[in-house]
Amino acid sequence: MKKPLIFILVLSALACQKAQRDEDVATNSAEDVSLAQSIFSDAYKIMRVAALNTQGISSATGSITSVFGCESISSDTISDPKEIIIDFKYIGCEGLDRVRYGRLVGQFYGKFSEVNSALDLTFSNYYFEDYEVNGKVRVIFKEPNTGGNPVNTFYVTNGQITESNTLSWTASQSWETVMDEGVVKFMVKGIRNGVNRKGNVFFAKIGTPLTLSDQCFSVLMGSQELEVINLSNRTVLYENSECVSRGVAVVNGARIPFTY
């Protein structure tokens, strides 16, 4: 009579182990760290274009009124700090194949992009697609590197991306701006951490610098090492060099594609 009981216990143990293995191939954290990097970078890249083309904020001799043609840019170049508001309106504005709603608010200390100048970027009722975005981005410009390329720090504090659940994200990064056949690209190094939308705590360190473009929302190239509490470490790869929101998570030798 004991054999059936032992058999059931063995099956239960095997089922539990399988459930743990199944959970350990999940790509939730890889998706969320990719999404957060892309959304907060996107906001800065848009504000950067506006700032570089607004007289009184940068060395520009004129001012633009829109980046995508469907939102409005207003500026205050008298106050200290100076300010730019990019209003995507409640009906939304599409750019780079993504729709944004609400406002991006930039406060500028010093002339934008000059050494030691700084930008504080915040979000006012801002939505990226269906995601509500909150937090603060602080950018500080440093001396150009030995190759003569502009370098800036990029900090995100209290970052939150919310749909039905909330993704929390912080970042401390270094960005190098490069020109690649007339296209502005950014080489990104640094660390990130947070809590994904499933409630798992993660830590991420960029390996091969991430390549971003001002003409694309997604991460183009690069890699990062991802540590998720109570799960195996992951290597996250971006290998397509195309403007497609996808990557590969390498977990215990298995390559698992994901989209974000």
N, C-alpha and C positions, 0 to 999 in steps of 0.2 A: 504493500500500500504506500510505501514511502517513495517509490520510484517516480510515480506521476508528479508528486509534489516537488521532488528534486528537478525533474524535467521542466516544470513550470517556472521554477526559480531561475534555472539556467536561461530559458527563453527570455524571461524578464530582464535579466542582466544583459543579454545580448541586445535586446531591443533598446535598453537604456544607452548602451555604448553606441549603437547606430544613430540614435537620436542626437547624441552629443557630436558624432562625426558629421551628421547632416548640418547641424547648427554651425559647425566650424568651417563650412565652406560658404557660409553666407557672405554676401558682398555689401551688406548695408553700410558699414563704415567706409568702405572704398567709394561707394556711391555718394555718401554724404560729405566726405572730405573733398571730393571732386566738385560737388555742387556748390559747397560753401566757397571754395577757392574761386570758382568761376563767377559766382554772383557778386561777391565783394570786390573782386578785381574788375568786373564789368562796370560797377558803379564808379570806381576810381578812374577807369579809362575814359568814361564819358565826361566826368568832371574835368579831367586833364585836357581834353580837346576844347571844352568850353573856356577853361582858364587861359590856355595858350592863345586863344583867339578873342580875348576880351581886353580892350584897352584899359589901362589902369590896374588890372590884376597882374598882367605880365608885361612884357615889352612890346606887345602887339600895338600896331598903329590904328587899328580899327576893331570893331566888335561884331561877332556873329549873333544872330537871334535864335538859332536852332542848330542842333547837331544832326538830327534825323529828319527834320522838316515837319514834324508833327507835334513837337513839344516846344516850349518857350523858355528862353534864357533871360533872366533879369539880373542886374548887378548893382551893387552899392560900392562905389570906389572912393567914397568920402569917409565913411566910418572906419574905425579901427577896432577889431579886424575888418578888412574888406570882405565882401560876401557875394556869392553867386547862388541863385536859386534856379534849378532846372525843374520845370513843372511839366510832368507827363500827363497831367489832368486826370480826372476821374474816368474818362472814357478810354484812356489808355493811348499809348503811342508805340508803334512797332519799329524796331531797328535791329539789324543783324538777326532777323528772323525770330525775335523775341519781343513780347509785349510788356511794357512797363507802365505802372500807374503811380500817382502820387508825386512826391518831390524829393530831390536830392539837394541838400543844403551844404555849401562849402564855405568855410571861413578861412581867410588867407592872412598869413603873417609874413610880411616881406613880399618882394616881387616873385611871383610864382616861378619855380624851376631854378632860381638862382641859389647858390650855395647858402645853406642855413635857413632858407625859407621853409615854411611849413603850411600844411593844409589839414584842417579838421573837417571830415566829411561825415554828415549824419543823415538820417532818413526820417521823412515826415509822411506818415500814412503811405509808405512806399511798398509797392508790390512788384515782384518780378514774376510774370506769369501768375500762377495761383499762390505764390509764396509771399507771405508778409515778411519784410526784412527790417531788422532793428540792430542797433549797435553803433559803434563809432570807429571810423578809420582815420588814423593819423599818419601823414606822410611828411618826412623830413628829407630835404635834399642835401646830399653830401658832396665832397669834392669828386670830380670825375676820376675814374679809375686810370690805370696806366695806359689803357688803350684810348683814352680820351672820351669814353662813353659816360653819359650821365648816370649817376647812382643815387637811389633814394631808399630810405627805410620805409616799411609798410607794416603798420601795427593795426590789428583789429582787437578791440576790447568789447566785451559783453555782446558779441555777435549772436544773433538769433535768426533762424529761418523757420517759419511756422506755416504748415498747411494744416493737417489734422493733428499732427504731433510737432514738437519743437526740436530743432537741431541747434545745439549751442556750439560756438566756435570762437577761438581766439587764435591770433597769429602774430608771429614776430619774424619778419622777412626782410631780405635785401633784394632790390630790383635793379637790374642794369638795363638801360634802354639802348637798343641797337637798331640800325637800319639794315634791312635785308631786301635788296632789289627794290628799293623805294617804299617798302612796307615797314611800319614801326612795329618792332617786336620787343618783348620784355623777357629777360632771363631771370628767373626767380629762384632764390635759395632761402632756406630757413626752416622753421618749425611751426607746427600747429597742434592744437589739442582741443578736445571738446567732448560732447555727449551726443551720440547719434539719435535718430528718431525712434530707435528701438530701446533707448535707454542705456546703451553700452558706452562706457568711457573709452576714448581712444587718444593715442598720441601719435603724431606723424612727423617725420623728418624727411625733407626733400633730399633725394640722392642725386641723380642727374638733374641739373637745373630744369625747372619747368619752363617751357616756351609758351608765351602768350602773345596774342596779336591784337592790335587795336581794330582789326577788321573781323574779329571772330570772338564769340562768347566763350568757346570751349578751350580747354588745355590742349595744345597741339602735340607737344612732345615732352619727354622727361619721365622721372620715376620718383617714387617716395616709399619709405619704409613705414609701415603702419603697425602699431602695437595696439591690440584691442584687449582689454582686461578679460581674463579667463578664457581667451581664445588664442589660437596660434597666430604668430606674427604673419603679416601679409606684405608682399611687395606689390605696389600698384604701378602699372606701366601705362604710359600713353605713347602709342607707337604709330599712329596713323598719319600724323602731320596734316590732316584734313580738318575742316571745321565741323567736326561731328562729335557729339557729347558721348564718348565711349572710351573704355579702357579695359585693362585686363588685370585681375587680381591673381597673384600667384600665392597659393596656400598649400603648404606641404608638398610642393612640387607640381601641383595641379594648376593649370591655367584656366581661369574662370572669367569669361567676358562679362562686362556689365555696361549699362547705359545710365546716364544721369540727366 
